[in-house]
Every structure is written in structure tokens, then in C-alpha cells.
Amino acid sequence: MEIRPDTLPWNDAYKLLIGSVLPRPIAFVSTVNKEGAANVAPFSFFTAICADPMLVCFAPMIRGTDGGKKDTLVNIELTKEFIINIVGNDIVEQMNNTSIEYPYGVDEFEQVGLTKIDGTAVNVPRVKESLVGLECELYELLHFGANPGAGSLVIGKVVSIHINDVLYENGKINTEKLNPIGRLAGHSYTRAITDTFVIERKR
Ligand SMILES: Cc1cc2nc3c(=O)[nH]c(=O)nc-3n(C[C@H](O)[C@H](O)[C@H](O)COP(=O)(O)O)c2cc1C
């Protein structure tokens, strides 16, 4: 079987993409609009880039329903700031509920029952229930088309890292206590700590 993605409708190509690139970590991204209304939404097209400068990136796609930009991207273009909250097993339901398309300006923390805590380096609230929060300043923004199926790449410079004390051990984060979840294809998820193994690196 060989398939050329540009012969497919975008939503069929999307299914092959999310079935190939997995498991994906989830950036639970908090932002504010010009009036200060808070927004939070999950993005699994998310990864780290480098440590110095500490850069991370995620990719909001054009909204499939109306061809508009997602609220997260609108807010980041306005304020140039955001926080990536890491999703542990205990806030999965709330995270999933924020992926509902609320009208622009609705406080999604309040809608799903999450607690806001002020950022210290950026003027954006982070999710108190999340055990790790990466406060970011917008570093670079790239756009790849304007139609449904297209998307943008948001690169953030991490200017502050919040780590819940229970996870922090000798300069490292305890993965078991973080218990992060990953996104698979469709509506499936995986818990990172359920089946782990170690391979020593050869020199
Ligand atoms: C686990 C999960 C991962 C998601 N990953 C992405 C993603 O990488 N890119 C994207 O555009 N939408 C993604 N979505 C959908 C957005 O979260 C959804 O469109 C949301 O309404 C956007 O919110 P906003 O308009 O407030 O920014 C994901 C949804 C879920 C539940």
C-alpha cells in the first residue's frame, strides 16, 4: 500500500497522519485575550526543540468547522505569550472538555472546573491542577496555508518552568509521579508509565 497524501481530502490525510505519528504528548495551552479572558485547549502536535534557548512548539490547525483560526492562536498573536501545562492522568476529563468549541472570550477554566494561578514571567494564568507548567514567550510563528487541513507552528521560548515539589528530585522530574498521558489515533490515549522499559545507550 502506498498513498500520496495530496491525492486525499485533508481529513482522510489527517487520519493517516495521526495514526502514524504517535503516541503524541499533549500541550495544554493557556492564553488570554486582550480583555484578559482566559482560554485553555489541548494540542498534541507538540514537541520540544532545544534546551538553550529552551524552545518548544505546537501546531494549531485551521478550524475544520468554519475555516477560522483557533482561539489559542488568535490570543497568542495578540499577546505573544502562553503557558504549556502538562496533562497528567488526573486532569484528562477537564482537558478533553476544553476541546469543545466555546465562543471566543468564554473562560474555559471556569467551564471545565480548572483553577487559574497567575503566571510569574508572563501575563497568562496556568492550570493549578497541572504538575508542570512551561511559561513561554512567542519566539516564532509560521503559517502553512489558510484552508481547513492547513495549520501554523507556534514556537515558544520557555522563560519559566513550574514543577510541583512532589515531582522534583535532584534536578529531574519523576515520570511516574507526573503520570503524563499521550494521544493516539482517533479518541484513544495512552498512559506513559503503564509499560516502560530501559535500553542502555551503547558508547
Ligand atoms: C487531546 C487533544 C489533542 C488535540 N490536538 C490538537 C492539535 O494538535 N492541533 C489542533 O489544531 N487541534 C487539536 N485538538 C483540538 C483542539 O483542542 C480544539 O480545536 C479546541 O477547541 C481549540 O480550542 P481554542 O479554539 O480555544 O484554541 C486536540 C484536541 C484534543 C482533545
The ligand as a Tripos MOL2 file, in Angstrom:
@<TRIPOS>MOLECULE
LIG
   31    33     1     0     0
SMALL
NO_CHARGES

@<TRIPOS>ATOM
      1 C1         -6.0450   15.5110   23.0920 C.3       1 LIG1
      2 C2         -6.3480   16.5240   22.0380 C.ar      1 LIG1
      3 C3         -5.3270   16.9670   21.2040 C.ar      1 LIG1
      4 C4         -5.5710   17.9450   20.2280 C.ar      1 LIG1
      5 N1         -4.5360   18.3450   19.4250 N.ar      1 LIG1
      6 C5         -4.7470   19.3200   18.5090 C.ar      1 LIG1
      7 C6         -3.6640   19.7790   17.7040 C.ar      1 LIG1
      8 O1         -2.5120   19.3500   17.8060 O.2       1 LIG1
      9 N2         -3.9390   20.7610   16.7890 N.ar      1 LIG1
     10 C7         -5.1750   21.3080   16.6710 C.ar      1 LIG1
     11 O2         -5.3730   22.2050   15.8600 O.2       1 LIG1
     12 N3         -6.2060   20.8870   17.4340 N.ar      1 LIG1
     13 C8         -6.0290   19.9280   18.3480 C.ar      1 LIG1
     14 N4         -7.0700   19.4950   19.1340 N.ar      1 LIG1
     15 C9         -8.3680   20.1630   19.0220 C.3       1 LIG1
     16 C10        -8.3750   21.4760   19.7890 C.3       1 LIG1
     17 O3         -8.0980   21.2630   21.1650 O.3       1 LIG1
     18 C11        -9.7850   22.1260   19.6520 C.3       1 LIG1
     19 O4         -9.9580   22.5230   18.3160 O.3       1 LIG1
     20 C12       -10.0130   23.2870   20.5840 C.3       1 LIG1
     21 O5        -11.3910   23.6650   20.5150 O.3       1 LIG1
     22 C13        -9.1990   24.5050   20.2520 C.3       1 LIG1
     23 O6         -9.5030   25.4580   21.2260 O.3       1 LIG1
     24 P1         -9.3570   27.0030   21.0270 P.3       1 LIG1
     25 O7        -10.2080   27.4300   19.8490 O.co2     1 LIG1
     26 O8         -9.8510   27.5310   22.3330 O.co2     1 LIG1
     27 O9         -7.9070   27.2970   20.7800 O.co2     1 LIG1
     28 C14        -6.8700   18.4920   20.0930 C.ar      1 LIG1
     29 C15        -7.9070   18.0390   20.9160 C.ar      1 LIG1
     30 C16        -7.6520   17.0540   21.8800 C.ar      1 LIG1
     31 C17        -8.7660   16.5800   22.7720 C.3       1 LIG1
@<TRIPOS>BOND
     1     1     2 1
     2     2     3 ar
     3     2    30 ar
     4     3     4 ar
     5     4     5 ar
     6     4    28 ar
     7     5     6 ar
     8     6     7 ar
     9     6    13 1
    10     7     8 2
    11     7     9 ar
    12     9    10 ar
    13    10    11 2
    14    10    12 ar
    15    12    13 ar
    16    13    14 ar
    17    14    15 1
    18    14    28 ar
    19    15    16 1
    20    16    17 1
    21    16    18 1
    22    18    19 1
    23    18    20 1
    24    20    21 1
    25    20    22 1
    26    22    23 1
    27    23    24 1
    28    24    25 2
    29    24    26 1
    30    24    27 1
    31    28    29 ar
    32    29    30 ar
    33    30    31 1
@<TRIPOS>SUBSTRUCTURE
     1 LIG1         1 GROUP 0 **** ****
